[in-house]
Amino acid sequence: MAIKIDKKTCISCNACTSVCPGNLLYLNEEKKAEICDPKECWDCSACLKECPVQAIEMYLFPEVGGSGSTLNVKQDNESLIWQVKENGKIIEEIVISKKDSNKF
């Protein structure tokens, strides 16, 4: 699996680059997030959780979400809302309390 970054949505906040444990993310010359080598992605989802504008999605295996499926994370004040999308359409949402999010 790997991630994809929507450069139009990216706000150049640097949040993703600061949490990537593999130091794979950087801001390019346009000041947009980019991954050095998608094949090196650890699939840890740290960047998904930190991106405040949902500019990053993780590709899922077809067996998990279907062909063309991705995962992203929205947030509100109290929850992480994990969204599974198939071809851009939300097919599943999983809501987890932020205070409980590290228990899983």
Rosetta constraint file for C-alpha pairs under 8 A:
AtomPair CA 1 CA 39 HARMONIC 7.71 0.50
AtomPair CA 1 CA 41 HARMONIC 7.49 0.50
AtomPair CA 1 CA 43 HARMONIC 6.56 0.50
AtomPair CA 1 CA 58 HARMONIC 7.09 0.50
AtomPair CA 1 CA 59 HARMONIC 5.54 0.50
AtomPair CA 1 CA 60 HARMONIC 6.13 0.50
AtomPair CA 1 CA 61 HARMONIC 6.88 0.50
AtomPair CA 2 CA 38 HARMONIC 5.49 0.50
AtomPair CA 2 CA 39 HARMONIC 6.61 0.50
AtomPair CA 2 CA 41 HARMONIC 5.61 0.50
AtomPair CA 2 CA 42 HARMONIC 7.79 0.50
AtomPair CA 2 CA 43 HARMONIC 6.36 0.50
AtomPair CA 2 CA 58 HARMONIC 5.72 0.50
AtomPair CA 2 CA 59 HARMONIC 5.62 0.50
AtomPair CA 3 CA 38 HARMONIC 6.77 0.50
AtomPair CA 3 CA 41 HARMONIC 7.41 0.50
AtomPair CA 3 CA 43 HARMONIC 7.78 0.50
AtomPair CA 3 CA 56 HARMONIC 6.65 0.50
AtomPair CA 3 CA 57 HARMONIC 5.49 0.50
AtomPair CA 3 CA 58 HARMONIC 4.18 0.50
AtomPair CA 3 CA 59 HARMONIC 5.85 0.50
AtomPair CA 4 CA 56 HARMONIC 5.75 0.50
AtomPair CA 4 CA 57 HARMONIC 5.38 0.50
AtomPair CA 4 CA 58 HARMONIC 6.28 0.50
AtomPair CA 4 CA 59 HARMONIC 7.39 0.50
AtomPair CA 5 CA 10 HARMONIC 7.61 0.50
AtomPair CA 5 CA 33 HARMONIC 7.00 0.50
AtomPair CA 5 CA 34 HARMONIC 6.83 0.50
AtomPair CA 5 CA 55 HARMONIC 5.61 0.50
AtomPair CA 5 CA 56 HARMONIC 4.57 0.50
AtomPair CA 5 CA 57 HARMONIC 6.56 0.50
AtomPair CA 6 CA 10 HARMONIC 6.26 0.50
AtomPair CA 6 CA 55 HARMONIC 5.03 0.50
AtomPair CA 6 CA 56 HARMONIC 6.39 0.50
AtomPair CA 7 CA 32 HARMONIC 5.89 0.50
AtomPair CA 7 CA 33 HARMONIC 6.91 0.50
AtomPair CA 7 CA 55 HARMONIC 7.17 0.50
AtomPair CA 9 CA 53 HARMONIC 6.87 0.50
AtomPair CA 9 CA 54 HARMONIC 7.65 0.50
AtomPair CA 9 CA 55 HARMONIC 5.27 0.50
AtomPair CA 10 CA 32 HARMONIC 6.09 0.50
AtomPair CA 10 CA 33 HARMONIC 6.77 0.50
AtomPair CA 10 CA 53 HARMONIC 7.05 0.50
AtomPair CA 10 CA 55 HARMONIC 5.39 0.50
AtomPair CA 11 CA 32 HARMONIC 7.18 0.50
AtomPair CA 11 CA 53 HARMONIC 7.66 0.50
AtomPair CA 12 CA 27 HARMONIC 7.16 0.50
AtomPair CA 12 CA 31 HARMONIC 5.69 0.50
AtomPair CA 12 CA 32 HARMONIC 5.31 0.50
AtomPair CA 12 CA 33 HARMONIC 6.61 0.50
AtomPair CA 14 CA 18 HARMONIC 6.37 0.50
AtomPair CA 14 CA 26 HARMONIC 7.87 0.50
AtomPair CA 14 CA 27 HARMONIC 7.23 0.50
AtomPair CA 14 CA 33 HARMONIC 7.42 0.50
AtomPair CA 15 CA 19 HARMONIC 6.73 0.50
AtomPair CA 15 CA 47 HARMONIC 7.43 0.50
AtomPair CA 15 CA 50 HARMONIC 5.93 0.50
AtomPair CA 15 CA 51 HARMONIC 6.25 0.50
AtomPair CA 16 CA 20 HARMONIC 6.28 0.50
AtomPair CA 16 CA 25 HARMONIC 6.99 0.50
AtomPair CA 16 CA 33 HARMONIC 7.71 0.50
AtomPair CA 16 CA 46 HARMONIC 7.42 0.50
AtomPair CA 16 CA 47 HARMONIC 4.48 0.50
AtomPair CA 16 CA 48 HARMONIC 7.54 0.50
AtomPair CA 16 CA 50 HARMONIC 5.96 0.50
AtomPair CA 16 CA 51 HARMONIC 6.08 0.50
AtomPair CA 17 CA 23 HARMONIC 6.99 0.50
AtomPair CA 17 CA 24 HARMONIC 7.57 0.50
AtomPair CA 17 CA 25 HARMONIC 4.91 0.50
AtomPair CA 17 CA 26 HARMONIC 5.56 0.50
AtomPair CA 17 CA 27 HARMONIC 7.64 0.50
AtomPair CA 17 CA 33 HARMONIC 7.53 0.50
AtomPair CA 17 CA 47 HARMONIC 7.46 0.50
AtomPair CA 19 CA 46 HARMONIC 6.23 0.50
AtomPair CA 19 CA 47 HARMONIC 6.37 0.50
AtomPair CA 19 CA 50 HARMONIC 7.70 0.50
AtomPair CA 20 CA 24 HARMONIC 6.51 0.50
AtomPair CA 20 CA 25 HARMONIC 6.63 0.50
AtomPair CA 20 CA 46 HARMONIC 6.38 0.50
AtomPair CA 20 CA 47 HARMONIC 6.27 0.50
AtomPair CA 22 CA 41 HARMONIC 7.49 0.50
AtomPair CA 22 CA 42 HARMONIC 7.32 0.50
AtomPair CA 24 CA 35 HARMONIC 5.51 0.50
AtomPair CA 24 CA 36 HARMONIC 5.33 0.50
AtomPair CA 24 CA 37 HARMONIC 7.02 0.50
AtomPair CA 24 CA 40 HARMONIC 7.62 0.50
AtomPair CA 24 CA 41 HARMONIC 7.18 0.50
AtomPair CA 25 CA 33 HARMONIC 6.55 0.50
AtomPair CA 25 CA 34 HARMONIC 5.56 0.50
AtomPair CA 25 CA 35 HARMONIC 4.53 0.50
AtomPair CA 25 CA 36 HARMONIC 6.22 0.50
AtomPair CA 26 CA 32 HARMONIC 7.96 0.50
AtomPair CA 26 CA 33 HARMONIC 5.58 0.50
AtomPair CA 26 CA 34 HARMONIC 5.52 0.50
AtomPair CA 26 CA 35 HARMONIC 6.50 0.50
AtomPair CA 26 CA 36 HARMONIC 7.48 0.50
AtomPair CA 27 CA 31 HARMONIC 4.87 0.50
AtomPair CA 27 CA 32 HARMONIC 4.97 0.50
AtomPair CA 27 CA 33 HARMONIC 4.52 0.50
AtomPair CA 27 CA 34 HARMONIC 6.02 0.50
AtomPair CA 28 CA 32 HARMONIC 5.48 0.50
AtomPair CA 28 CA 33 HARMONIC 6.35 0.50
AtomPair CA 28 CA 34 HARMONIC 6.33 0.50
AtomPair CA 37 CA 41 HARMONIC 7.24 0.50
AtomPair CA 43 CA 58 HARMONIC 7.55 0.50
AtomPair CA 45 CA 49 HARMONIC 6.47 0.50
AtomPair CA 45 CA 58 HARMONIC 7.51 0.50
AtomPair CA 46 CA 50 HARMONIC 6.38 0.50
AtomPair CA 47 CA 51 HARMONIC 6.06 0.50
AtomPair CA 47 CA 56 HARMONIC 7.22 0.50
AtomPair CA 48 CA 54 HARMONIC 7.02 0.50
AtomPair CA 48 CA 56 HARMONIC 5.64 0.50
AtomPair CA 48 CA 57 HARMONIC 6.55 0.50
AtomPair CA 48 CA 58 HARMONIC 7.68 0.50
AtomPair CA 48 CA 72 HARMONIC 5.99 0.50
AtomPair CA 48 CA 73 HARMONIC 5.84 0.50
AtomPair CA 49 CA 72 HARMONIC 7.94 0.50
AtomPair CA 49 CA 73 HARMONIC 5.77 0.50
AtomPair CA 49 CA 74 HARMONIC 7.67 0.50
AtomPair CA 49 CA 80 HARMONIC 7.82 0.50
AtomPair CA 51 CA 55 HARMONIC 6.62 0.50
AtomPair CA 51 CA 56 HARMONIC 6.92 0.50
AtomPair CA 52 CA 74 HARMONIC 7.73 0.50
AtomPair CA 52 CA 75 HARMONIC 7.69 0.50
AtomPair CA 53 CA 74 HARMONIC 7.82 0.50
AtomPair CA 54 CA 72 HARMONIC 6.58 0.50
AtomPair CA 54 CA 73 HARMONIC 6.46 0.50
AtomPair CA 54 CA 74 HARMONIC 6.38 0.50
AtomPair CA 56 CA 72 HARMONIC 6.64 0.50
AtomPair CA 57 CA 70 HARMONIC 5.99 0.50
AtomPair CA 57 CA 71 HARMONIC 5.40 0.50
AtomPair CA 57 CA 72 HARMONIC 4.78 0.50
AtomPair CA 58 CA 70 HARMONIC 5.27 0.50
AtomPair CA 58 CA 71 HARMONIC 5.05 0.50
AtomPair CA 58 CA 72 HARMONIC 6.49 0.50
AtomPair CA 59 CA 68 HARMONIC 7.54 0.50
AtomPair CA 59 CA 69 HARMONIC 6.13 0.50
AtomPair CA 59 CA 70 HARMONIC 4.40 0.50
AtomPair CA 59 CA 71 HARMONIC 6.48 0.50
AtomPair CA 60 CA 64 HARMONIC 6.31 0.50
AtomPair CA 60 CA 65 HARMONIC 6.33 0.50
AtomPair CA 60 CA 66 HARMONIC 7.96 0.50
AtomPair CA 60 CA 68 HARMONIC 7.69 0.50
AtomPair CA 60 CA 69 HARMONIC 5.51 0.50
AtomPair CA 60 CA 70 HARMONIC 5.24 0.50
AtomPair CA 60 CA 71 HARMONIC 6.83 0.50
AtomPair CA 61 CA 65 HARMONIC 6.73 0.50
AtomPair CA 61 CA 66 HARMONIC 7.23 0.50
AtomPair CA 61 CA 67 HARMONIC 7.55 0.50
AtomPair CA 61 CA 69 HARMONIC 7.40 0.50
AtomPair CA 62 CA 66 HARMONIC 4.17 0.50
AtomPair CA 62 CA 67 HARMONIC 4.61 0.50
AtomPair CA 62 CA 68 HARMONIC 7.04 0.50
AtomPair CA 62 CA 69 HARMONIC 6.79 0.50
AtomPair CA 63 CA 67 HARMONIC 7.92 0.50
AtomPair CA 65 CA 69 HARMONIC 5.27 0.50
AtomPair CA 65 CA 70 HARMONIC 7.39 0.50
AtomPair CA 65 CA 84 HARMONIC 6.82 0.50
AtomPair CA 65 CA 85 HARMONIC 7.47 0.50
AtomPair CA 65 CA 86 HARMONIC 6.81 0.50
AtomPair CA 66 CA 86 HARMONIC 6.51 0.50
AtomPair CA 67 CA 86 HARMONIC 6.99 0.50
AtomPair CA 67 CA 87 HARMONIC 7.87 0.50
AtomPair CA 68 CA 86 HARMONIC 5.65 0.50
AtomPair CA 68 CA 87 HARMONIC 5.40 0.50
AtomPair CA 69 CA 84 HARMONIC 6.87 0.50
AtomPair CA 69 CA 85 HARMONIC 5.32 0.50
AtomPair CA 69 CA 86 HARMONIC 4.17 0.50
AtomPair CA 69 CA 87 HARMONIC 6.11 0.50
AtomPair CA 69 CA 88 HARMONIC 7.76 0.50
AtomPair CA 70 CA 84 HARMONIC 5.78 0.50
AtomPair CA 70 CA 85 HARMONIC 5.20 0.50
AtomPair CA 70 CA 86 HARMONIC 6.48 0.50
AtomPair CA 70 CA 87 HARMONIC 7.99 0.50
AtomPair CA 70 CA 88 HARMONIC 7.94 0.50
AtomPair CA 71 CA 82 HARMONIC 6.91 0.50
AtomPair CA 71 CA 83 HARMONIC 5.58 0.50
AtomPair CA 71 CA 84 HARMONIC 4.66 0.50
AtomPair CA 71 CA 85 HARMONIC 6.25 0.50
AtomPair CA 72 CA 82 HARMONIC 5.88 0.50
AtomPair CA 72 CA 83 HARMONIC 5.38 0.50
AtomPair CA 72 CA 84 HARMONIC 6.84 0.50
AtomPair CA 73 CA 80 HARMONIC 6.46 0.50
AtomPair CA 73 CA 81 HARMONIC 5.48 0.50
AtomPair CA 73 CA 82 HARMONIC 4.55 0.50
AtomPair CA 73 CA 83 HARMONIC 6.05 0.50
AtomPair CA 74 CA 80 HARMONIC 5.99 0.50
AtomPair CA 74 CA 81 HARMONIC 4.97 0.50
AtomPair CA 74 CA 82 HARMONIC 6.48 0.50
AtomPair CA 74 CA 83 HARMONIC 7.57 0.50
AtomPair CA 75 CA 79 HARMONIC 5.76 0.50
AtomPair CA 75 CA 80 HARMONIC 4.73 0.50
AtomPair CA 75 CA 81 HARMONIC 5.84 0.50
AtomPair CA 76 CA 80 HARMONIC 6.80 0.50
AtomPair CA 78 CA 97 HARMONIC 5.88 0.50
AtomPair CA 78 CA 98 HARMONIC 5.56 0.50
AtomPair CA 78 CA 99 HARMONIC 7.60 0.50
AtomPair CA 79 CA 95 HARMONIC 6.39 0.50
AtomPair CA 79 CA 96 HARMONIC 5.50 0.50
AtomPair CA 79 CA 97 HARMONIC 4.42 0.50
AtomPair CA 79 CA 98 HARMONIC 4.94 0.50
AtomPair CA 80 CA 95 HARMONIC 5.81 0.50
AtomPair CA 80 CA 96 HARMONIC 5.28 0.50
AtomPair CA 80 CA 97 HARMONIC 6.31 0.50
AtomPair CA 80 CA 98 HARMONIC 6.06 0.50
AtomPair CA 80 CA 101 HARMONIC 7.77 0.50
AtomPair CA 81 CA 93 HARMONIC 6.48 0.50
AtomPair CA 81 CA 94 HARMONIC 5.68 0.50
AtomPair CA 81 CA 95 HARMONIC 4.52 0.50
AtomPair CA 81 CA 96 HARMONIC 6.46 0.50
AtomPair CA 82 CA 93 HARMONIC 5.58 0.50
AtomPair CA 82 CA 94 HARMONIC 5.03 0.50
AtomPair CA 82 CA 95 HARMONIC 6.31 0.50
AtomPair CA 82 CA 96 HARMONIC 7.99 0.50
AtomPair CA 83 CA 90 HARMONIC 6.41 0.50
AtomPair CA 83 CA 91 HARMONIC 7.64 0.50
AtomPair CA 83 CA 92 HARMONIC 5.86 0.50
AtomPair CA 83 CA 93 HARMONIC 4.61 0.50
AtomPair CA 83 CA 94 HARMONIC 6.55 0.50
AtomPair CA 84 CA 90 HARMONIC 5.80 0.50
AtomPair CA 84 CA 91 HARMONIC 5.82 0.50
AtomPair CA 84 CA 92 HARMONIC 5.12 0.50
AtomPair CA 84 CA 93 HARMONIC 6.36 0.50
AtomPair CA 85 CA 89 HARMONIC 5.03 0.50
AtomPair CA 85 CA 90 HARMONIC 4.25 0.50
AtomPair CA 85 CA 91 HARMONIC 5.45 0.50
AtomPair CA 85 CA 92 HARMONIC 7.07 0.50
AtomPair CA 86 CA 90 HARMONIC 6.51 0.50
AtomPair CA 86 CA 91 HARMONIC 6.52 0.50
AtomPair CA 96 CA 100 HARMONIC 7.00 0.50
AtomPair CA 96 CA 101 HARMONIC 6.13 0.50
AtomPair CA 97 CA 101 HARMONIC 5.94 0.50
AtomPair CA 98 CA 102 HARMONIC 7.93 0.50
AtomPair CA 100 CA 104 HARMONIC 7.75 0.50
